Amino acid sequence: IEDEAEQREILKKRLSNEGFEAEVAENGEAALKILENRGFDLLIIDVLMPGIDGPTFYYEVRNKLKKKIPAIILTSVKSTSYQEDILEYIVKSEISLDELVRKIKRHLKLES
């Protein structure tokens, strides 16, 4: 879930090229609608988005939709606070796309 279209498409294309089935949403509201009817192995969530922000979105997934999906926070906002099931909190400017893909694979146990 990423509100910046260019970043959203870059990540989707890269994950698709790596063999992942990737679904993108431009905001929390759109992502909640997708999650109502589908399950996912991992969520990648931006924190600052218009409408529902990342933490509120994740609260809704866990408590309203009753889904327990591990997540990576990928954002430009530094923080040390984690919610349950947040695997990592990653600052976009501090990671390459290659490293992010490696982390996703490691969390999905596709790579050690």
HELIX and SHEET records of a PDB file:
HELIX    1   1 ALA A    5  ASN A   17  1                                  13    
HELIX    2   2 GLY A   28  ASN A   37  1                                  10    
HELIX    3   3 GLY A   54  ASN A   63  1                                  10    
HELIX    4   4 LYS A   92  GLU A   94  5                                   3    
HELIX    5   5 LEU A   97  HIS A  107  1                                  11    
SHEET    1   A 3 LEU A  43  ILE A  45  0                                        
SHEET    2   A 3 ALA A  71  THR A  75  1                                        
SHEET    3   A 3 ILE A  86  VAL A  91  1                                        
END                                                                             
